[in-house]
């Protein structure tokens, strides 16, 4: 077996001086880290991981469910906390009880207190838009989307909105105190919640089962609840409004001061760390979108208090400042606050949600024996970290969201449930016993049409982790949906040498098992991003024989994304290159020069530079790159031959 050795600096320079010299020598691999320029991820002031899109509510959830819950009115005694007079008065709240509450006498319930906007009243939450939220809760309960949950709609305006919404501010600030003193003790003593008692100690000990949220001025109320009643709520859901603790619109006009103030509240509490979560949201066309987001971004800069494990922002495209989008925000937030932990925290179909944890993925029965490879196995992480924060595991990648990661994982679960084998070892047991690191290798296979060519996708990660969840599986799934047989490789990290050996072994494995896998051995393609693009390029240049004792033809095409790889040979396959103008890790100029050098040798090569695009974009959903894989397939198909009058082209 040929072993490629690192050459001296002098030999490297001499070899690179002429293309003809390079092709006759063994490849010169880079050191054991990916040498991009610069070497650090483009993360300053990057809020990609903070912001995510909401998932749409199923259309059927707007219809009446077969199993309907009950809405109960509560009139209760309270006091004038806003003006501090102590005058007694009566207020009204409405309580949603899920279907089956009366029958399930052993069931305890989580509670969300949700506060209406300025022109609403306590009845608005369950009556507006023809009972939209009530229908949503019925369906979510019926389908097990969340753990059993009671929703309470209180009011800060006693049924009489103030003429000017700014005038409602003192009433919004006073409501959390009224809830703790007067309403919550009634609700949580009357109904089966997790509070064993409704004194301060009982409410504090059950705070993990209690959330507060609100829309517009209800969100202002929610920020006040964070400030004044953190001991009684773990989850906070402010939708479309900033924090007014330092004055009206202070969160928008003084975001840094507001963020520091709230951080001080957290630091002085016993709940710093994992003891709270802020799930903020707004619509992209909402008049309060910027005022909400600018404050949340300021908070996110205080990573000691508001890391991604405590603070996220969720946006609904095109949503305005109105009640209707609330259904979608609740549909996304409630399973996160109160996940359905029946059947191992997974729903009937074995699917996961963003509220599931890393451990849930690793131990999922669909991934038995290889679950550790779904997320970057090389990264240190907390087993209990929610999938909503998966972006933190991929520091060299951008545009990573928990929602898309979960969508990919659930697609893979469905694939296994349909009877498909997903994972294949590429090394024998003897190989793995001789080198234990080879236990960390394999191929994920997404079938296309029988007999069609295959593609191997090499995810990047700076040779320090394998970013398959963002850069491997989604692309392989997309290629399989176009009819091609697609593999995503799990390779050893630590450097280009071992990674390329694993890719060569993977090619050899597929070739030797092509009949069983039902793939063509001709006209295959190699795809990669960042470090993975280096792997694809090296195997394109030298094929398997440059790395292991197996000889196979070079690939029909190489598809490379955002890498600083500059080496080439006169035998390189046709090459498709894509990178973003705003890539701060790989150099667009370096990629362009390599393409020009290939073209000078008569090799078909395309260079695609896209605007407003950073490093590690994967499929690039929601960016200028979205759909790029279809164009790359178009390039590959130029080199897929016709056999017996049949074209592989779609």
C-alpha positions as CSV (number, residue, x, y, z in Angstrom):
1,X,0.0,0.0,0.0
2,X,1.3,3.4,-1.0
3,X,1.9,5.7,1.9
4,X,2.0,9.4,1.2
5,X,4.6,11.2,3.3
6,X,4.9,14.9,4.0
7,X,7.8,16.3,2.0
8,X,10.3,18.9,3.0
9,X,9.5,22.5,2.4
10,X,12.0,22.7,-0.4
11,X,10.6,19.7,-2.2
12,X,7.1,21.1,-1.7
13,X,8.1,24.3,-3.4
14,X,9.8,22.6,-6.3
15,X,6.9,20.3,-6.9
16,X,4.4,23.1,-6.9
17,X,6.5,25.0,-9.4
18,X,5.1,22.9,-12.2
19,X,1.9,21.1,-12.7
20,X,3.7,18.2,-14.5
21,X,5.9,17.7,-11.5
22,X,2.9,17.5,-9.1
23,X,1.1,14.8,-11.0
24,X,4.1,12.4,-11.1
25,X,4.6,12.5,-7.3
26,X,2.5,11.4,-4.4
27,X,0.2,14.1,-3.1
28,X,1.5,16.6,-0.6
29,X,-1.0,16.6,2.2
30,X,-1.5,19.6,4.5
31,X,-0.8,19.5,8.2
32,X,-3.3,18.0,10.6
33,X,-5.6,21.0,10.6
34,X,-7.4,22.5,7.7
35,X,-5.3,25.4,6.4
36,X,-7.9,28.0,5.5
37,X,-7.4,31.7,5.6
38,X,-8.0,32.9,8.2
39,X,-8.0,29.9,10.5
40,X,-10.7,31.0,12.9
41,X,-14.4,30.8,12.1
42,X,-16.2,34.0,11.0
43,X,-18.3,34.3,14.2
44,X,-18.0,37.9,15.6
45,X,-21.5,39.4,15.7
46,X,-22.9,36.4,13.9
47,X,-26.4,35.7,15.0
48,X,-27.1,32.7,12.8
49,X,-27.2,30.3,15.7
50,X,-29.4,32.7,17.7
51,X,-32.1,33.1,15.1
52,X,-34.2,30.4,13.6
53,X,-37.4,30.1,11.5
54,X,-40.6,28.7,13.0
55,X,-42.1,25.6,11.6
56,X,-45.6,26.0,10.1
57,X,-48.7,24.7,11.9
58,X,-50.3,21.8,10.0
59,X,-53.4,23.1,8.2
60,X,-55.6,20.5,9.9
61,X,-54.8,22.2,13.3
62,X,-57.1,25.1,12.2
63,X,-60.1,22.8,12.2
64,X,-62.0,21.5,15.2
65,X,-60.3,18.4,16.7
66,X,-62.2,15.3,17.5
67,X,-61.0,15.5,21.1
68,X,-61.8,19.0,22.4
69,X,-60.6,20.6,25.7
70,X,-62.6,22.9,27.9
71,X,-62.2,26.6,28.6
72,X,-63.2,27.7,32.1
73,X,-63.7,31.2,33.3
74,X,-62.3,32.2,36.7
75,X,-63.3,35.5,38.5
76,X,-61.0,36.1,41.4
77,X,-60.3,38.8,44.0
78,X,-57.1,40.8,43.8
79,X,-55.8,44.3,44.6
80,X,-54.8,47.4,42.7
81,X,-51.0,46.7,42.5
82,X,-50.4,49.1,39.6
83,X,-51.3,52.2,41.5
84,X,-50.3,50.9,44.9
85,X,-53.5,51.9,46.6
86,X,-54.3,48.4,47.9
87,X,-57.9,48.8,46.8
88,X,-59.6,45.5,46.3
89,X,-60.9,44.6,42.9
90,X,-62.0,41.7,40.8
91,X,-60.2,40.3,37.7
92,X,-61.0,37.6,35.2
93,X,-58.9,34.8,33.7
94,X,-59.7,31.9,31.4
95,X,-58.3,28.4,31.8
96,X,-57.9,25.9,29.0
97,X,-58.1,22.3,30.3
98,X,-56.9,19.6,27.8
99,X,-59.3,16.8,26.6
100,X,-59.4,14.0,29.2
101,X,-58.5,16.2,32.2
102,X,-61.4,14.8,34.2
103,X,-60.7,11.2,33.4
104,X,-56.9,11.3,33.8
105,X,-57.0,11.7,37.5
106,X,-53.4,10.6,38.0
107,X,-52.0,13.1,35.4
108,X,-50.2,16.3,36.5
109,X,-50.1,19.2,34.1
110,X,-47.6,21.9,33.1
111,X,-49.0,25.5,33.0
112,X,-48.4,28.3,30.5
113,X,-49.7,31.7,31.5
114,X,-50.2,33.6,28.3
115,X,-50.9,37.4,28.3
116,X,-52.9,39.1,25.5
117,X,-51.9,42.3,23.6
118,X,-53.1,45.8,24.2
119,X,-56.5,45.7,22.6
120,X,-57.2,42.2,23.9
121,X,-58.8,40.9,27.1
122,X,-58.6,37.7,29.0
123,X,-61.0,36.0,26.6
124,X,-59.0,37.0,23.5
125,X,-56.5,34.1,23.7
126,X,-59.1,31.4,23.2
127,X,-61.8,33.3,21.2
128,X,-59.8,35.3,18.6
129,X,-59.6,34.1,15.0
130,X,-62.5,31.8,15.5
131,X,-60.8,29.9,18.4
132,X,-57.5,29.4,16.6
133,X,-55.4,28.9,19.7
134,X,-58.0,26.6,21.3
135,X,-58.1,24.4,18.2
136,X,-54.3,24.4,18.1
137,X,-54.1,23.2,21.7
138,X,-56.7,20.5,21.1
139,X,-54.7,19.1,18.2
140,X,-51.4,19.3,20.0
141,X,-52.8,17.5,22.9
142,X,-54.5,14.8,20.7
143,X,-51.3,14.2,18.7
144,X,-48.9,14.2,21.7
145,X,-46.9,17.2,20.4
146,X,-46.3,18.3,24.0
147,X,-46.7,17.0,27.5
148,X,-50.1,17.5,29.1
149,X,-50.4,21.3,29.6
150,X,-53.0,23.8,31.0
151,X,-53.0,27.2,29.4
152,X,-54.2,30.2,31.4
153,X,-55.1,33.6,29.9
154,X,-55.0,36.4,32.5
155,X,-55.4,40.1,31.9
156,X,-53.6,43.2,33.0
157,X,-56.4,45.6,31.9
158,X,-59.4,44.2,33.8
159,X,-61.3,44.0,30.5
160,X,-60.8,47.7,29.7
161,X,-57.9,48.6,27.5
162,X,-56.3,52.0,28.1
163,X,-56.7,54.5,25.2
164,X,-52.9,54.6,24.6
165,X,-51.0,51.4,24.9
166,X,-48.1,53.1,26.6
167,X,-50.4,54.0,29.5
168,X,-50.8,50.2,30.1
169,X,-47.2,49.9,31.2
170,X,-47.7,50.1,34.9
171,X,-50.5,47.5,34.7
172,X,-48.2,45.2,32.7
173,X,-45.5,45.6,35.3
174,X,-48.0,44.9,38.1
175,X,-49.5,41.7,36.6
176,X,-46.7,39.3,37.5
177,X,-47.1,40.2,41.2
178,X,-50.9,39.7,40.9
179,X,-50.3,36.3,39.3
180,X,-48.0,35.1,42.1
181,X,-50.1,36.5,44.9
182,X,-53.7,35.8,43.7
183,X,-54.3,33.9,40.4
184,X,-51.6,31.2,40.4
185,X,-52.6,29.9,43.9
186,X,-56.2,29.6,42.7
187,X,-55.4,27.8,39.4
188,X,-52.7,25.5,40.8
189,X,-54.7,24.5,43.9
190,X,-57.9,23.9,41.9
191,X,-56.2,21.9,39.1
192,X,-53.7,19.1,39.1
193,X,-50.4,20.9,38.4
194,X,-46.9,20.0,39.7
195,X,-47.2,22.5,42.6
196,X,-47.5,20.5,45.8
197,X,-48.5,23.7,47.6
198,X,-49.3,27.2,46.5
199,X,-47.2,29.0,49.0
200,X,-43.9,30.6,47.8
201,X,-41.9,27.4,48.5
202,X,-44.4,25.2,46.6
203,X,-44.4,27.5,43.6
204,X,-40.7,27.9,43.5
205,X,-40.1,24.1,43.6
206,X,-42.4,23.6,40.6
207,X,-41.1,26.4,38.4
208,X,-39.7,24.0,35.8
209,X,-43.3,23.1,35.0
210,X,-44.4,26.8,34.6
211,X,-44.0,29.2,31.7
212,X,-45.2,32.8,31.0
213,X,-45.5,34.4,27.6
214,X,-47.4,37.1,25.8
215,X,-47.9,39.1,22.7
216,X,-47.1,42.8,22.3
217,X,-47.9,44.4,25.6
218,X,-48.2,40.9,26.9
219,X,-44.6,40.5,25.9
220,X,-43.8,43.6,27.9
221,X,-45.5,41.9,30.8
222,X,-43.3,38.8,30.2
223,X,-40.1,40.8,30.4
224,X,-41.4,42.2,33.7
225,X,-42.0,38.7,34.9
226,X,-38.4,37.8,34.1
227,X,-37.4,40.9,36.2
228,X,-39.6,40.4,39.2
229,X,-40.8,36.8,39.3
230,X,-37.9,34.6,38.1
231,X,-38.2,32.4,41.1
232,X,-41.6,31.2,39.9
233,X,-41.2,30.7,36.1
234,X,-38.5,28.8,34.3
235,X,-39.6,29.6,30.7
236,X,-40.3,33.0,29.2
237,X,-41.9,33.6,25.8
238,X,-42.0,37.4,24.9
239,X,-43.4,37.8,21.4
240,X,-43.1,41.1,19.5
241,X,-42.1,43.6,22.2
242,X,-39.0,44.7,23.9
243,X,-38.3,45.1,27.7
244,X,-39.5,48.3,29.3
245,X,-37.8,47.9,32.7
246,X,-35.7,51.0,32.0
247,X,-38.5,52.9,30.4
248,X,-40.9,52.6,27.5
249,X,-39.1,51.1,24.4
250,X,-35.8,51.0,26.4
251,X,-35.0,47.6,25.0
252,X,-35.1,49.0,21.5
253,X,-33.5,52.4,22.2
254,X,-31.1,51.3,24.9
255,X,-30.5,47.6,24.1
256,X,-27.1,47.3,25.7
257,X,-28.2,48.9,28.9
258,X,-31.3,46.8,29.0
259,X,-29.3,43.6,28.4
260,X,-26.9,44.5,31.1
261,X,-29.8,45.2,33.5
262,X,-31.5,41.9,32.8
263,X,-28.1,40.1,33.1
264,X,-27.8,41.7,36.5
265,X,-31.1,40.3,37.6
266,X,-30.1,36.9,36.5
267,X,-26.7,37.0,38.1
268,X,-28.2,38.0,41.5
269,X,-30.7,35.1,41.3
270,X,-30.1,31.4,42.1
271,X,-31.2,30.5,38.5
272,X,-28.1,31.7,36.5
273,X,-26.9,28.9,34.3
274,X,-29.5,26.4,33.3
275,X,-32.3,27.7,35.5
276,X,-34.2,29.8,32.9
277,X,-34.9,30.0,29.2
278,X,-36.0,32.9,27.0
279,X,-37.8,31.9,23.8
280,X,-38.4,35.2,22.0
281,X,-40.2,35.6,18.7
282,X,-41.6,38.0,16.1
283,X,-42.6,38.1,12.5
284,X,-40.3,39.5,9.8
285,X,-43.0,42.0,8.8
286,X,-44.0,42.7,12.4
287,X,-43.7,46.4,13.3
288,X,-42.0,45.3,16.6
289,X,-39.6,42.9,14.9
290,X,-36.5,45.2,15.1
291,X,-37.2,46.5,18.5
292,X,-37.5,42.9,19.8
293,X,-34.5,41.5,17.9
294,X,-32.1,44.4,18.7
295,X,-32.5,43.8,22.4
296,X,-32.2,40.0,22.1
297,X,-29.0,40.4,20.0
298,X,-27.6,42.7,22.8
299,X,-28.4,40.1,25.3
300,X,-26.8,37.4,23.2
301,X,-23.5,39.2,23.4
302,X,-23.5,38.6,27.2
303,X,-22.6,35.0,26.7
304,X,-21.9,34.4,30.4
305,X,-25.5,34.9,31.2
306,X,-27.4,34.5,27.9
307,X,-25.7,31.7,25.9
308,X,-27.7,29.9,23.3
309,X,-28.7,27.3,25.9
310,X,-30.7,30.1,27.6
311,X,-31.8,32.5,24.8
312,X,-33.1,32.1,21.2
313,X,-35.0,34.2,18.8
314,X,-37.6,32.6,16.4
315,X,-39.0,34.4,13.4
316,X,-42.0,33.7,11.1
317,X,-41.5,34.9,7.6
318,X,-44.0,37.6,6.5
319,X,-45.9,37.6,9.8
320,X,-47.2,41.0,10.9
321,X,-48.1,42.5,14.3
322,X,-51.4,40.7,14.7
323,X,-52.8,37.8,16.7
324,X,-53.0,35.1,14.0
325,X,-49.2,34.2,14.0
326,X,-49.5,33.4,17.7
327,X,-50.7,29.9,16.9
328,X,-47.4,29.2,15.1
329,X,-45.3,30.6,17.9
330,X,-47.1,28.5,20.4
331,X,-46.9,25.4,18.2
332,X,-43.1,25.8,18.2
333,X,-42.6,26.9,21.8
334,X,-44.8,24.6,23.8
335,X,-43.0,21.3,22.8
336,X,-39.8,23.0,23.7
337,X,-41.0,24.1,27.1
338,X,-42.9,20.9,27.9
339,X,-41.7,18.0,25.7
340,X,-43.8,14.8,25.6
341,X,-41.5,12.5,27.6
342,X,-43.7,9.5,27.1
343,X,-42.0,6.8,25.0
344,X,-38.5,8.1,25.7
345,X,-39.3,11.8,24.9
346,X,-40.2,10.8,21.3
347,X,-43.6,10.9,19.7
348,X,-45.5,7.9,18.3
349,X,-43.5,7.9,15.1
350,X,-40.1,8.0,16.7
351,X,-39.6,11.6,15.6
352,X,-37.6,14.2,17.6
353,X,-38.2,17.9,18.2
354,X,-35.8,20.7,18.9
355,X,-36.5,20.1,22.6
356,X,-35.0,16.7,22.5
357,X,-31.4,16.3,23.6
358,X,-28.2,15.1,22.1
359,X,-28.6,11.9,24.1
360,X,-32.0,11.3,22.5
361,X,-30.2,11.2,19.1
362,X,-27.3,9.1,20.2
363,X,-29.6,6.5,21.8
364,X,-32.4,6.5,19.3
365,X,-33.3,3.0,18.3
366,X,-33.3,3.8,14.6
367,X,-29.6,4.6,14.9
368,X,-28.5,1.7,17.0
369,X,-24.8,1.2,16.7
370,X,-24.0,4.4,14.9
371,X,-26.0,7.1,16.7
372,X,-22.8,8.7,17.9
373,X,-22.1,9.8,14.3
374,X,-25.3,11.7,13.6
375,X,-23.9,14.8,15.4
376,X,-20.2,15.7,15.5
377,X,-18.9,12.8,17.6
378,X,-15.5,14.6,18.1
379,X,-17.0,17.7,19.8
380,X,-17.4,17.7,23.6
381,X,-21.0,18.4,24.5
382,X,-23.6,18.0,27.2
383,X,-25.8,15.0,26.7
384,X,-28.7,17.1,27.9
385,X,-28.1,19.9,25.4
386,X,-31.3,20.5,23.4
387,X,-31.2,20.1,19.6
388,X,-32.3,23.7,19.4
389,X,-28.7,24.5,20.2
390,X,-27.0,22.1,17.7
391,X,-25.3,25.0,15.9
392,X,-22.8,25.3,18.8
393,X,-21.4,21.9,17.8
394,X,-20.4,23.1,14.4
395,X,-18.2,26.2,14.8
396,X,-16.9,26.2,11.2
397,X,-20.4,26.2,9.7
398,X,-23.0,28.8,9.2
399,X,-26.8,28.8,8.7
400,X,-27.2,25.9,11.1
401,X,-30.6,25.7,12.8
402,X,-32.0,23.2,15.3
403,X,-35.2,23.0,13.2
404,X,-33.4,21.9,10.0
405,X,-31.2,19.5,11.9
406,X,-34.3,17.9,13.4
407,X,-35.9,17.7,10.0
408,X,-32.9,15.9,8.7
409,X,-32.8,13.5,11.6
410,X,-36.5,12.7,11.3
411,X,-36.0,12.0,7.6
412,X,-33.4,9.5,8.5
413,X,-35.6,7.9,11.1
414,X,-38.4,7.5,8.5
415,X,-35.8,6.0,6.1
416,X,-34.9,3.4,8.7
417,X,-38.6,2.8,9.6
418,X,-39.2,2.0,5.9
419,X,-36.9,-0.9,6.2
420,X,-33.7,0.6,4.7
421,X,-30.3,0.0,6.0
422,X,-28.7,3.4,6.7
423,X,-25.2,2.7,7.9
424,X,-22.3,0.5,6.6
425,X,-18.9,-0.2,8.0
426,X,-16.1,0.2,5.5
427,X,-13.4,-1.5,7.5
428,X,-13.2,-5.2,8.6
429,X,-13.2,-6.1,12.2
430,X,-9.5,-7.0,11.9
431,X,-8.8,-3.5,10.5
432,X,-10.6,-1.9,13.4
433,X,-8.8,-4.1,16.0
434,X,-5.5,-3.1,14.5
435,X,-6.4,0.6,14.5
436,X,-9.2,1.4,17.0
437,X,-9.7,4.9,15.4
438,X,-11.2,3.1,12.4
439,X,-14.2,2.4,14.6
440,X,-15.1,6.0,14.0
441,X,-15.7,5.5,10.2
442,X,-18.5,4.3,7.9
443,X,-20.9,5.3,5.2
444,X,-24.5,6.6,5.5
445,X,-26.4,5.4,2.4
446,X,-29.4,7.1,0.9
447,X,-30.7,5.0,-2.0
448,X,-31.6,6.5,-5.3
449,X,-32.8,4.5,-8.4
450,X,-31.2,1.0,-8.7
451,X,-28.3,0.9,-11.1
452,X,-27.7,4.7,-11.1
453,X,-24.3,6.2,-10.4
454,X,-23.3,7.1,-6.8
455,X,-22.0,10.2,-5.1
456,X,-20.0,10.4,-1.9
457,X,-20.5,13.5,0.2
458,X,-17.6,14.5,2.4
459,X,-18.7,16.9,5.2
460,X,-16.2,19.4,6.5
461,X,-15.2,20.5,9.9
462,X,-11.6,21.5,9.8
463,X,-10.5,17.9,10.2
464,X,-11.5,18.4,13.8
465,X,-15.1,17.2,13.5
466,X,-17.4,15.8,10.8
467,X,-20.3,18.2,10.2
468,X,-22.6,15.6,8.5
469,X,-25.8,16.9,10.2
470,X,-25.5,20.2,8.2
471,X,-23.2,19.4,5.3
472,X,-23.4,15.6,4.7
473,X,-26.9,14.1,5.3
474,X,-29.0,17.0,3.8
475,X,-27.0,17.0,0.6
476,X,-27.0,13.2,0.3
477,X,-30.7,13.2,0.9
478,X,-31.2,15.8,-1.8
479,X,-29.1,13.8,-4.3
480,X,-31.1,10.6,-3.6
481,X,-34.3,12.5,-4.2
482,X,-32.9,13.3,-7.6
483,X,-32.5,9.6,-8.3
484,X,-28.8,9.2,-7.5
485,X,-27.4,6.8,-4.9
486,X,-25.8,9.0,-2.3
487,X,-23.4,8.3,0.6
488,X,-22.3,10.6,3.4
489,X,-18.9,9.5,4.8
490,X,-17.9,9.4,8.5
491,X,-14.2,9.6,8.5
492,X,-11.3,9.8,11.0
493,X,-10.4,13.4,12.1
494,X,-6.9,14.6,12.8
495,X,-5.7,15.5,9.3
496,X,-6.1,15.0,5.5
497,X,-4.0,11.8,5.4
498,X,-6.3,9.6,7.4
499,X,-9.4,11.2,6.1
500,X,-8.3,10.6,2.5
501,X,-7.4,7.0,3.4
502,X,-11.0,6.5,4.7
503,X,-12.5,8.1,1.6
504,X,-10.4,5.7,-0.6
505,X,-11.5,2.8,1.5
506,X,-15.2,4.0,1.1
507,X,-14.8,4.1,-2.7
508,X,-13.3,0.6,-2.6
509,X,-16.0,-0.7,-0.4
510,X,-18.7,0.6,-2.7
511,X,-17.0,-0.8,-5.8
512,X,-16.7,-4.3,-4.2
513,X,-20.3,-4.3,-3.0
514,X,-21.9,-2.5,-5.9
515,X,-24.2,-5.4,-6.8
516,X,-25.6,-5.7,-3.2
517,X,-25.9,-1.9,-3.0
518,X,-27.5,-1.7,-6.5
519,X,-25.3,1.1,-7.7
520,X,-23.3,1.6,-10.9
521,X,-19.6,1.5,-10.6
522,X,-19.1,4.0,-13.4
523,X,-19.3,7.8,-13.5
524,X,-19.4,8.4,-9.7
525,X,-18.9,11.8,-8.2
526,X,-17.2,13.2,-5.1
527,X,-18.6,16.1,-3.2
528,X,-17.2,18.0,-0.3
529,X,-17.3,21.2,1.7
530,X,-14.3,22.9,3.3
531,X,-12.1,20.1,4.7
532,X,-14.3,17.6,2.9
533,X,-13.7,19.4,-0.4
534,X,-9.9,18.8,0.1
535,X,-10.7,15.1,0.5
536,X,-12.8,15.0,-2.7
537,X,-10.1,17.0,-4.6
538,X,-7.2,14.7,-3.5
539,X,-9.1,11.5,-4.4
540,X,-10.0,13.2,-7.7
541,X,-6.4,13.8,-8.4
542,X,-4.9,10.5,-7.2
543,X,-7.8,8.1,-6.9
544,X,-7.8,5.2,-4.4
545,X,-4.3,4.0,-5.4
546,X,-2.7,7.1,-4.0
547,X,-3.9,6.2,-0.5
548,X,-4.6,2.5,-0.2
549,X,-3.8,-0.8,-1.9
550,X,-6.7,-0.7,-4.3
551,X,-7.0,0.7,-7.8
552,X,-10.1,2.3,-9.2
553,X,-10.9,4.9,-11.8
554,X,-11.0,8.5,-10.8
555,X,-14.4,10.1,-10.3
556,X,-16.3,11.5,-13.2
557,X,-16.6,14.8,-11.5
558,X,-15.5,16.6,-8.3
559,X,-17.9,19.1,-6.6
560,X,-16.0,21.4,-4.2
561,X,-17.4,23.9,-1.8
562,X,-15.5,26.7,0.0
563,X,-11.9,25.4,0.5
564,X,-8.4,26.8,0.3
565,X,-7.2,23.7,-1.6
566,X,-4.9,24.8,-4.4
567,X,-3.1,21.7,-5.7
568,X,-4.1,20.0,-8.9
569,X,-2.8,17.5,-11.6
570,X,-3.3,17.3,-15.3
571,X,-5.5,14.2,-14.8
572,X,-7.9,15.9,-12.4
573,X,-11.6,15.2,-13.2
574,X,-14.0,17.9,-14.3
575,X,-14.5,20.2,-11.3
576,X,-17.4,22.3,-10.1
577,X,-16.5,25.0,-7.5
578,X,-18.8,27.1,-5.3
579,X,-18.0,29.7,-2.6
580,X,-19.5,32.8,-1.1
581,X,-18.2,36.3,-1.3
582,X,-18.3,36.8,2.5
583,X,-16.4,33.6,3.3
584,X,-13.9,34.6,6.0
585,X,-12.3,31.1,6.2
586,X,-11.6,30.0,2.6
587,X,-10.4,32.4,-0.1
588,X,-12.5,32.9,-3.2
589,X,-9.4,34.0,-5.0
590,X,-7.6,30.8,-4.3
591,X,-10.5,28.7,-5.6
592,X,-10.8,30.9,-8.7
593,X,-7.0,30.5,-9.4
594,X,-7.3,26.7,-9.1
595,X,-10.2,26.6,-11.6
596,X,-8.3,28.8,-14.0
597,X,-5.3,26.4,-13.7
598,X,-7.5,23.4,-14.5
599,X,-9.1,25.2,-17.4
600,X,-5.6,26.0,-18.8
601,X,-5.0,22.3,-18.9
602,X,-8.1,21.7,-20.9
603,X,-10.1,20.4,-17.9
604,X,-13.7,21.4,-17.7
605,X,-14.0,23.5,-14.5
606,X,-16.7,26.0,-13.3
607,X,-16.3,28.7,-10.7
608,X,-19.4,30.0,-8.9
609,X,-19.1,33.0,-6.6
610,X,-22.3,33.9,-4.7
611,X,-23.1,37.2,-2.9
612,X,-24.0,37.6,0.7
613,X,-22.8,34.1,1.6
614,X,-20.5,32.9,4.4
615,X,-18.5,29.8,5.0
616,X,-20.0,26.4,5.6
617,X,-23.5,27.0,4.1
618,X,-24.3,23.4,3.3
619,X,-27.4,23.4,1.1
620,X,-27.7,27.1,1.7
621,X,-31.4,27.1,2.4
622,X,-32.6,30.6,2.8
623,X,-29.4,32.1,1.2
624,X,-28.3,33.0,-2.3
625,X,-26.9,29.5,-2.6
626,X,-30.3,27.7,-2.2
627,X,-30.7,25.1,-5.0
628,X,-27.0,25.1,-5.9
629,X,-26.9,21.3,-5.7
630,X,-29.2,21.0,-8.7
631,X,-26.8,23.1,-10.8
632,X,-23.9,20.9,-9.6
633,X,-25.8,17.8,-10.6
634,X,-26.3,19.4,-14.0
635,X,-22.5,19.7,-14.3
636,X,-22.0,16.1,-13.2
637,X,-24.5,14.8,-15.6
638,X,-22.4,16.0,-18.5
639,X,-20.0,13.2,-17.6
640,X,-22.4,10.4,-17.0
641,X,-22.2,8.1,-20.0
642,X,-25.0,6.5,-21.9
643,X,-25.3,2.7,-21.6
644,X,-27.4,0.6,-23.9
645,X,-29.3,3.6,-25.1
646,X,-30.3,4.6,-21.6
647,X,-29.2,7.9,-20.2
648,X,-28.7,8.4,-16.6
649,X,-29.7,12.0,-16.9
650,X,-33.0,13.1,-15.3
